[in-house]
Amino acid sequence: MMFRLMSDALVERRFLKSCIDVADNVLASLSVRVLRHFTKVRPNKVVFTNFSGAYECNPKYICEEILRRKLPWELVWVYWGAHSGFRKNSLAPGMYPDGVELTERYSGDFYRHLYGARVIVDNGSSFISANYPKKRGQFVMNTWHGSLGIKRFPKDDGGKGSQYNQAGRRIGRATDLIVSNSEFEEMYYKETYFAKTPVKRFGHARNDMFFNKDPAFAAKIQAKVRAALEIPEGNRICLYAPTFRDDGDLRPYDLPYGDIQKALADRFGGTWTILTRFHFRTKKRTAHLTFPPGVISATNYPDIHELMFCADAGITDYSSWICEYIHTRRPGFLYATDMAHYGDIERGFYDPLDKMPFPLSTDGDGLLRTIREFDERKYLADCDSFIAKKGCIDDGHAAERIVDFLETIVGK
């Protein structure tokens, strides 16, 4: 009898909590609707948001070009709080430049800024996933976050589908313009969520840095990355950054790190530090991983493009960053131990991996062999062919072209 009473009390408490949660959600929804109704669109306001919650990717470099031009615009960056589970240092000191106002995702100010923006710059479906309906007079520019990719988009079943597909369809309908850097990218936009969305081939602003020949700029980025990650002075850097697995499998991330460092030294000389940067979706599962000496975790470093800029070599499995790293002309390698499963079951590939310019291996011994036998002349020729095949136009001036376009929208 006592157990029955305790069970009834527990059920009652849970029921009351559910009622309170529903009431809170209803009140929050009403508050947002009131904000939406009474907040006026400000002609010079631009809001930036991205799928990782950190200051990175195309929105970052578009924002910095606006600041460089000293345009009289109100700039707001949406950061994700500690509860989000994404990169924990999204508010690290000195991360954001002067002239940018910050607002936390889902806060009251977040909705006030979003509803007041003339232009919203996104690189995924982050503002749509906040259940934000676009207002009349607002312009949504999407820059996406992949490029010349290896893995295919998740399959769109055309129906209700997954949350990812639902968000994808909503962002496709809401986007007024999507930015491309290639013929290839426009193909996969049209095959997925952006079939009816206007496209501009401006290039990707995040890749501009790879074409910057200013020694002072290079020294600044190198110093920033090396200080943040405590990389020994004089050490060369190899970046290992794999993608995530839908099934959560961590076995593909088991690398022979010490042997890789030796193989890199044998082929390219120097002493090597390996930076590991796991996808933010695997952050909780990979947090417990330990590494041998000379291997440093860079998972919480916010901007992978700065890591790419500093890396002397790169290793991934199926992540598209390696297809942008190609602009550095430095060695890149594919390490794909679960290639059949990932290709046939999880995602699939746009091109056969053995036809990519990056030397391919499916086990540790193969990776060491491809490093030691790296043929620079063949690799560079293959890189040129790959860029030409994809119709890529990245040239270091994407941010300029994008902001030129925004100047025709903002203030109007």
C-alpha positions as CSV (number, residue, x, y, z in Angstrom):
1,M,0.0,0.0,0.0
2,M,2.8,2.4,0.9
3,F,4.6,1.6,-2.4
4,R,1.3,2.4,-4.2
5,L,1.0,5.7,-2.5
6,M,4.6,6.6,-3.3
7,S,4.1,5.7,-6.9
8,D,0.9,7.8,-7.1
9,A,2.8,10.7,-5.6
10,L,5.6,10.3,-8.1
11,V,3.2,10.2,-11.0
12,E,1.4,13.3,-9.7
13,R,4.7,15.2,-9.3
14,R,5.7,14.3,-12.9
15,F,2.3,15.3,-14.2
16,L,2.5,18.7,-12.4
17,K,6.0,19.3,-13.8
18,S,4.8,18.5,-17.3
19,C,1.9,21.0,-16.8
20,I,4.3,23.6,-15.7
21,D,6.7,22.9,-18.6
22,V,3.8,23.2,-21.0
23,A,2.6,26.5,-19.4
24,D,6.2,27.9,-19.6
25,N,6.4,27.0,-23.3
26,V,3.0,28.6,-24.0
27,L,4.1,31.8,-22.2
28,A,7.4,31.8,-24.0
29,S,5.7,31.3,-27.3
30,L,3.3,34.2,-26.6
31,S,6.2,36.4,-25.5
32,V,8.0,35.7,-28.8
33,R,4.9,36.4,-30.8
34,V,4.5,39.8,-29.0
35,L,8.2,40.6,-29.7
36,R,7.8,39.6,-33.4
37,H,4.8,41.9,-33.8
38,F,6.2,45.0,-32.1
39,T,9.8,44.8,-33.2
40,K,10.5,46.8,-36.3
41,V,13.1,45.7,-38.9
42,R,16.1,48.0,-38.7
43,P,17.5,48.8,-42.2
44,N,21.2,48.6,-41.1
45,K,21.0,45.6,-38.7
46,V,22.8,42.3,-39.7
47,V,22.6,39.2,-37.5
48,F,25.1,36.4,-37.8
49,T,24.4,32.8,-36.6
50,N,25.9,29.5,-37.4
51,F,25.3,25.8,-36.7
52,S,28.2,25.3,-34.2
53,G,27.6,28.4,-32.0
54,A,31.2,29.5,-32.2
55,Y,32.8,32.5,-34.0
56,E,33.9,30.7,-37.2
57,C,33.1,29.7,-40.7
58,N,31.8,32.0,-43.5
59,P,29.7,34.3,-41.2
60,K,32.9,35.2,-39.2
61,Y,34.8,36.3,-42.3
62,I,31.9,38.2,-43.8
63,C,31.5,40.0,-40.5
64,E,35.2,40.9,-40.5
65,E,35.1,42.3,-44.0
66,I,32.2,44.5,-43.0
67,L,34.2,45.8,-40.0
68,R,37.3,46.3,-42.3
69,R,35.2,48.6,-44.5
70,K,33.9,50.5,-41.4
71,L,30.3,50.3,-42.7
72,P,27.8,52.0,-40.5
73,W,25.9,48.8,-39.8
74,E,24.6,47.3,-36.5
75,L,26.3,43.8,-36.2
76,V,25.0,41.1,-33.9
77,W,26.5,37.7,-33.3
78,V,24.4,34.8,-31.9
79,Y,26.5,32.7,-29.5
80,W,25.3,29.4,-27.9
81,G,25.4,29.2,-24.1
82,A,27.2,26.5,-22.0
83,H,24.0,24.4,-22.0
84,S,24.2,23.9,-25.7
85,G,26.8,21.1,-25.6
86,F,28.8,22.6,-28.4
87,R,32.3,24.1,-28.2
88,K,32.6,25.3,-24.7
89,N,34.7,28.4,-25.3
90,S,32.2,30.2,-27.5
91,L,32.7,33.2,-25.2
92,A,36.5,33.0,-24.8
93,P,38.1,36.3,-24.0
94,G,39.1,38.2,-27.1
95,M,37.3,35.9,-29.5
96,Y,34.9,38.6,-30.9
97,P,36.1,41.8,-32.4
98,D,35.1,45.3,-31.3
99,G,32.0,46.5,-33.0
100,V,30.0,43.3,-32.7
101,E,27.2,42.9,-30.2
102,L,26.6,39.5,-28.7
103,T,23.3,37.8,-27.9
104,E,22.7,34.4,-26.4
105,R,20.6,32.0,-28.5
106,Y,17.0,31.7,-27.2
107,S,17.3,34.7,-24.9
108,G,14.8,37.6,-25.1
109,D,17.4,39.7,-26.7
110,F,18.1,37.0,-29.3
111,Y,14.5,37.2,-30.6
112,R,14.5,41.0,-30.4
113,H,17.7,41.1,-32.5
114,L,16.5,38.5,-34.9
115,Y,13.1,40.1,-35.5
116,G,14.8,43.5,-36.0
117,A,17.4,42.3,-38.6
118,R,17.4,43.5,-42.2
119,V,19.8,40.7,-43.1
120,I,20.4,37.3,-41.4
121,V,23.6,35.5,-42.3
122,D,23.5,31.8,-41.5
123,N,25.7,28.8,-42.5
124,G,23.1,26.0,-41.9
125,S,19.7,25.8,-40.4
126,S,20.4,27.3,-37.1
127,F,17.9,30.2,-37.1
128,I,15.2,28.1,-38.5
129,S,15.7,25.4,-35.9
130,A,14.9,28.1,-33.3
131,N,11.3,28.1,-34.9
132,Y,11.8,31.6,-36.2
133,P,9.5,32.7,-38.9
134,K,11.0,35.3,-41.3
135,K,9.3,38.7,-41.3
136,R,8.4,40.8,-44.4
137,G,11.3,43.0,-45.2
138,Q,14.0,40.6,-44.0
139,F,16.6,39.0,-46.2
140,V,18.2,35.6,-45.4
141,M,21.6,34.8,-46.8
142,N,22.9,31.2,-46.3
143,T,26.6,30.4,-46.9
144,W,26.4,26.7,-45.8
145,H,29.4,25.1,-44.1
146,G,30.6,22.4,-46.5
147,S,32.3,22.6,-49.8
148,L,33.4,20.3,-52.6
149,G,32.3,17.6,-50.2
150,I,33.2,13.9,-49.9
151,K,30.1,12.6,-48.0
152,R,26.6,13.0,-49.4
153,F,23.9,15.1,-47.7
154,P,21.6,13.0,-45.5
155,K,18.9,11.5,-47.7
156,D,15.7,13.5,-47.9
157,D,12.7,11.2,-47.9
158,G,10.4,13.9,-49.1
159,G,8.0,13.4,-46.3
160,K,8.1,14.3,-42.6
161,G,11.5,12.6,-42.2
162,S,14.1,13.4,-39.6
163,Q,14.4,16.7,-37.7
164,Y,17.5,17.4,-39.9
165,N,15.4,17.0,-43.1
166,Q,12.5,19.1,-41.7
167,A,14.9,21.9,-40.7
168,G,16.6,21.6,-44.2
169,R,13.3,22.1,-46.0
170,R,12.3,25.0,-43.8
171,I,15.7,26.8,-44.4
172,G,15.4,26.1,-48.1
173,R,12.0,27.9,-48.1
174,A,13.2,30.8,-46.0
175,T,16.5,31.5,-47.7
176,D,16.6,34.4,-50.2
177,L,20.1,33.7,-51.4
178,I,22.6,30.9,-51.0
179,V,26.3,31.4,-51.6
180,S,28.3,28.9,-53.6
181,N,32.0,28.5,-54.5
182,S,31.6,26.0,-57.3
183,E,29.5,24.3,-60.0
184,F,29.7,21.2,-57.8
185,E,28.2,22.9,-54.8
186,E,25.3,24.3,-56.8
187,M,24.6,20.8,-58.0
188,Y,24.1,19.4,-54.5
189,Y,22.2,22.5,-53.4
190,K,19.7,21.8,-56.1
191,E,19.5,18.1,-55.2
192,T,18.7,18.8,-51.6
193,Y,16.9,21.7,-49.8
194,F,17.6,24.7,-52.1
195,A,16.1,23.6,-55.4
196,K,14.2,26.9,-55.8
197,T,16.7,29.2,-54.0
198,P,18.7,31.8,-55.9
199,V,22.4,31.1,-55.9
200,K,25.4,33.4,-56.2
201,R,28.8,32.0,-57.0
202,F,30.8,34.4,-54.8
203,G,33.2,31.9,-53.3
204,H,33.6,31.0,-49.6
205,A,34.8,33.8,-47.4
206,R,36.4,31.3,-44.9
207,N,38.8,30.2,-47.6
208,D,40.1,33.7,-48.4
209,M,42.9,33.2,-45.9
210,F,44.5,30.4,-47.9
211,F,45.3,32.9,-50.6
212,N,46.7,35.6,-48.3
213,K,50.5,36.0,-49.0
214,D,51.1,38.7,-46.3
215,P,53.8,37.4,-44.0
216,A,52.5,39.5,-41.1
217,F,49.1,37.9,-41.5
218,A,50.6,34.4,-41.5
219,A,52.7,35.2,-38.4
220,K,49.7,36.5,-36.5
221,I,47.6,33.3,-37.1
222,Q,50.5,31.0,-36.4
223,A,51.2,32.8,-33.1
224,K,47.5,32.8,-32.1
225,V,47.1,29.0,-32.7
226,R,50.4,28.0,-31.2
227,A,49.9,30.0,-28.1
228,A,46.3,28.8,-27.6
229,L,47.2,25.1,-28.0
230,E,50.8,25.3,-26.4
231,I,52.4,23.8,-29.5
232,P,56.2,23.6,-29.0
233,E,58.1,26.2,-30.9
234,G,59.6,24.9,-34.2
235,N,57.3,21.8,-34.3
236,R,55.5,21.1,-37.5
237,I,51.7,20.5,-37.3
238,C,49.5,17.7,-38.6
239,L,45.8,18.2,-38.2
240,Y,43.6,15.1,-37.7
241,A,39.9,16.1,-38.0
242,P,37.4,13.3,-38.8
243,T,33.7,13.6,-39.2
244,F,31.0,12.0,-37.0
245,R,29.3,8.6,-37.3
246,D,25.5,8.4,-37.0
247,D,25.8,5.2,-34.9
248,G,28.4,6.8,-32.5
249,D,31.1,4.4,-33.3
250,L,34.5,5.6,-32.0
251,R,36.7,2.8,-33.4
252,P,37.5,4.6,-36.6
253,Y,39.3,7.3,-34.6
254,D,42.0,4.9,-33.3
255,L,45.2,6.1,-35.0
256,P,48.8,5.0,-34.5
257,Y,49.8,8.5,-33.5
258,G,53.4,7.8,-32.6
259,D,54.0,5.9,-35.8
260,I,52.4,8.7,-37.8
261,Q,54.7,11.3,-36.2
262,K,57.7,9.1,-37.2
263,A,56.4,8.6,-40.8
264,L,55.8,12.4,-41.2
265,A,59.3,13.1,-39.9
266,D,60.8,10.4,-42.2
267,R,59.1,11.9,-45.3
268,F,59.0,15.6,-44.6
269,G,61.5,16.2,-41.8
270,G,61.2,18.0,-38.5
271,T,59.4,17.2,-35.3
272,W,55.7,16.8,-35.5
273,T,52.8,17.7,-33.2
274,I,49.4,16.2,-34.1
275,L,46.3,18.2,-33.4
276,T,43.1,16.2,-33.0
277,R,39.8,18.0,-33.6
278,F,36.7,15.9,-33.4
279,H,33.3,16.9,-34.7
280,F,31.2,18.8,-32.2
281,R,28.5,16.1,-32.4
282,T,31.0,13.6,-30.9
283,K,32.3,15.9,-28.3
284,K,30.8,14.2,-25.3
285,R,31.8,10.7,-26.5
286,T,35.4,11.7,-27.4
287,A,36.1,13.8,-24.2
288,H,37.5,10.8,-22.4
289,L,40.0,9.9,-25.1
290,T,43.7,10.2,-24.1
291,F,46.6,10.8,-26.4
292,P,50.3,10.0,-26.3
293,P,53.0,12.7,-26.0
294,G,53.1,15.1,-29.0
295,V,49.3,14.8,-29.6
296,I,47.2,17.8,-28.5
297,S,43.4,18.0,-28.5
298,A,42.1,21.0,-30.5
299,T,38.4,20.0,-30.4
300,N,37.5,23.1,-28.5
301,Y,39.5,25.5,-30.7
302,P,36.6,27.4,-32.4
303,D,37.9,28.0,-35.9
304,I,39.1,25.0,-37.9
305,H,40.2,27.2,-40.8
306,E,42.9,28.8,-38.6
307,L,44.0,25.3,-37.7
308,M,44.1,24.4,-41.4
309,F,46.0,27.5,-42.2
310,C,48.8,26.5,-39.7
311,A,48.8,22.8,-40.5
312,D,51.7,21.4,-42.6
313,A,49.7,18.2,-43.3
314,G,46.1,17.0,-42.8
315,I,44.3,13.8,-42.2
316,T,40.6,13.1,-42.3
317,D,38.2,10.3,-43.2
318,Y,35.2,11.9,-45.0
319,S,35.1,15.5,-43.7
320,S,34.8,18.2,-46.4
321,W,37.4,20.5,-44.8
322,I,40.2,18.5,-46.6
323,C,38.7,19.7,-49.9
324,E,39.2,23.3,-48.8
325,Y,42.7,22.5,-47.3
326,I,43.6,21.7,-50.9
327,H,44.1,25.4,-51.4
328,T,47.1,25.4,-49.2
329,R,48.8,22.9,-51.6
330,R,50.0,21.0,-48.5
331,P,49.8,17.2,-48.1
332,G,46.4,15.8,-47.3
333,F,45.5,12.1,-46.5
334,L,42.3,10.1,-46.2
335,Y,42.2,7.4,-43.4
336,A,38.9,5.5,-43.9
337,T,38.8,2.3,-41.9
338,D,35.0,2.0,-42.2
339,M,34.7,3.1,-45.8
340,A,32.3,0.3,-47.0
341,H,29.9,0.8,-44.1
342,Y,30.0,4.6,-44.3
343,G,29.7,4.6,-48.0
344,D,27.0,2.0,-48.4
345,I,24.9,2.5,-45.2
346,E,25.5,5.8,-43.5
347,R,25.9,8.5,-46.2
348,G,27.6,7.5,-49.5
349,F,30.2,9.5,-51.4
350,Y,30.0,12.0,-54.3
351,D,33.2,10.6,-55.8
352,P,35.0,7.2,-55.3
353,L,37.6,7.9,-52.5
354,D,40.3,6.4,-54.6
355,K,39.6,9.0,-57.3
356,M,40.2,11.9,-54.9
357,P,43.5,13.7,-55.0
358,F,44.3,12.6,-51.4
359,P,46.2,9.4,-50.9
360,L,43.8,6.8,-49.4
361,S,44.3,4.2,-46.8
362,T,42.0,1.8,-44.9
363,D,44.2,0.7,-42.1
364,G,47.1,2.0,-40.0
365,D,49.8,0.4,-42.0
366,G,48.4,1.8,-45.2
367,L,48.3,5.3,-43.7
368,L,52.0,5.1,-42.7
369,R,52.9,3.8,-46.2
370,T,51.0,6.6,-48.0
371,I,52.8,9.2,-45.9
372,R,56.2,7.7,-46.6
373,E,55.5,7.3,-50.3
374,F,53.8,10.7,-50.8
375,D,54.4,11.9,-54.3
376,E,54.2,15.7,-54.3
377,R,54.3,16.2,-58.0
378,K,51.4,13.8,-58.6
379,Y,49.5,15.2,-55.7
380,L,49.7,18.8,-56.9
381,A,48.6,17.8,-60.4
382,D,45.7,15.8,-58.9
383,C,44.7,18.9,-56.8
384,D,44.6,21.1,-59.9
385,S,42.4,18.6,-61.8
386,F,40.1,18.2,-58.8
387,I,39.6,22.0,-58.5
388,A,39.0,22.3,-62.2
389,K,36.5,19.4,-62.2
390,K,34.5,20.9,-59.4
391,G,34.4,24.3,-61.0
392,C,35.7,26.0,-57.9
393,I,36.3,29.8,-58.0
394,D,37.8,30.5,-54.6
395,D,40.5,33.1,-55.1
396,G,40.9,35.1,-51.9
397,H,38.2,37.7,-52.7
398,A,34.9,35.9,-51.7
399,A,34.3,38.1,-48.6
400,E,34.7,41.2,-50.8
401,R,32.2,40.0,-53.3
402,I,29.7,39.0,-50.6
403,V,29.9,42.3,-48.8
404,D,29.6,44.2,-52.2
405,F,26.3,42.4,-52.6
406,L,25.2,43.1,-49.0
407,E,25.7,46.8,-49.6
408,T,22.9,46.6,-52.2
409,I,20.6,45.1,-49.5
410,V,21.4,46.6,-46.1
411,G,20.0,50.1,-45.6
412,K,17.3,49.5,-48.2
